[in-house]
């Protein structure tokens, strides 16, 4: 609305609509959490928590060097495997020398906090 006709009344209306939308989304989230709490159901609680912590378990569409799309999981596995093998290096078991970044006078105290 504002992007088509950039006058101040449209800007104010757009800003107000955005604020109302944000408030409605926050209200919905709070309402959902309240329902989980009020249910006093461990299964529902852990399902809700896992949804919040969960990560998508699928890989999107990949592209070959030719530009062709890779859709099948087995093809994606092979493509990713070949890529990681191409950038991987073999460990030569030689540790590099690093200069100390702290003064020698500093002592490290091992504690839990």
N, C-alpha and C positions, 0 to 999 in steps of 0.2 A: 504494500500500500504506500509506504513512505518512499520507496525507491522509484516508483513510477511518477509520483508528484511530490517533489521535495519542498513542501511548505511546512511552516511551523505547526499548524493544526494537525496535519498528518503525522508529523514526528511525535507530537504529544500523544496522539491516539495509538501509534505503534508502540511507544514506550510503555503506555498504560497496559496495552494488551500483553506485552512481554512480561510485565510485572505480575499481571493476573495469572498468566500461564505458569510462571515460575512458582507462584504461591499455590496454585492448584496441584502441581506436581509434588511439592513439598507436603501438602496436606495429604495427598494420596499415599505417599511413602510413610508418613507418620501413622496414618490410619491402618495401613497394612501391618506395620510393626506392632501396633496396639492390639490388633486381632490375634497375632501370634502370641503375644504376652497373655492376653485374656484367655486364650484357649487352654493354657496350662497343660500343654501336650509336648513332651520331649521330642517326639518324632517330628512334629510340625516345626518346632524350634530349630532342630538340627537341619531339616530340609531348607528352611529359610536361610540359615547361616551358610550352608553349602552353596546355595544359589548366589549369595553375595560374594563368597570367596572363590567360587568356581571359575574356571577358565574355559574358554571354548576348546573343545577337543578335536576340532577339525582344521585342516589346512586349506586355505583358499586356492583359487586357480593359480597355477604356475605357468610360466611361459618358457618355451624352449628358445635357444638362440635364433632359431628360424622364425620365431614369432608365433608358432603354433601353441595353442592352449593345452595344458595337461590337466585332465579332469579326474582320471582314475587314481585311486589311492596307491595301487602297485606302481604305476608310472611315476607318481610323485615321490614315492620312496626311492626308486631308482635314480631319479633326477637329483634329489637332495643328497643321496649317498655319493653319487659321482661328483657333485660339486664339492662336498666336504672332503672327499678324498683328494681332490685337485688342490685344495688350499692347505691341506694337512702337511705337517713336516714330521720327519722321523727324529725322535729324541736321540741326540748323540751322547747323552749322559754327562755332558760337560756343563758345569754350573758357571755362569758368568761372574766376574768380579764386580761387586758393587761397593762404592765408597759409602762410608757411614754418613747418614744424614743428621745424626744427633751428636752432640758433644760427648766426649768420652767421660766427662765428669757426671753425666746423667745416670742415675741408677733407676732401674725399673722395679717397682714394688708390685708383687703379684698379690692381688686382692680381688674380692668379689665386688667391691665398690667402696 
